[in-house]
Amino acid sequence: MPDLIKHERSREAQAWLKKEIAEQKTRYRKIEHEMNVTIARQRDKWIEEFLQRIQTRGYNVHFNMLRKIKPEEIPKKPKRKFKVVY
């Protein structure tokens, strides 16, 4: 395997990366707070409504064919926070 050419980043590039990473982490913390604190109750309500809907109305399998989900097929809610992925 040929030797890889290593390029060192300039100081400007390193400073820009450091600033950019800090800004992204700040945005992530705000989004995570919004999801885990601000809208947590509303999100839980949306999930419950969805689970109820797929058990009573069902979901589309093909065109106009609906399949209802049995209560035993519904997964249990995990005992952890929601993961925020960015």
C-alpha positions, -999 to +999 in steps of 0.1 A: +000+000+000+015+034-009+024+059+017-004+083+023+004+120+020-004+138+052-015+174+051-014+194+082-042+219+087-034+255+088-040+274+120-070+292+104-085+258+095-080+244+130-095+276+145-125+273+121-130+236+130-128+243+167-154+271+164-177+251+141-176+220+165-184+242+195-214+258+176-227+224+166-225+211+201-244+241+213-271+236+187-273+199+197-277+207+234-306+231+225-323+205+203-318+177+229-333+200+256-362+208+234-369+171+227-363+158+262-378+185+283-400+209+264-420+186+241-416+153+261-452+152+273-466+161+238-443+135+222-455+108+246-491+118+237-483+115+200-468+081+205-499+069+225-522+082+198-502+065+171-502+031+189-539+034+195-545+042+158-526+013+144-544-011+168-579+002+159-576+015+123-545-003+112-519+007+086-517+002+049-501-030+038-509-026+001-531+000-016-564-002+004-555-033+025-552-024+062-536-045+089-544-040+125-517-045+151-525-067+180-517-054+215-491-081+221-472-069+190-468-034+205-433-030+220-429-019+255-416+016+261-379+015+269-367+029+303-343+054+288-344+089+273-351+094+236-319+095+216-313+128+197-294+121+164-281+149+143 
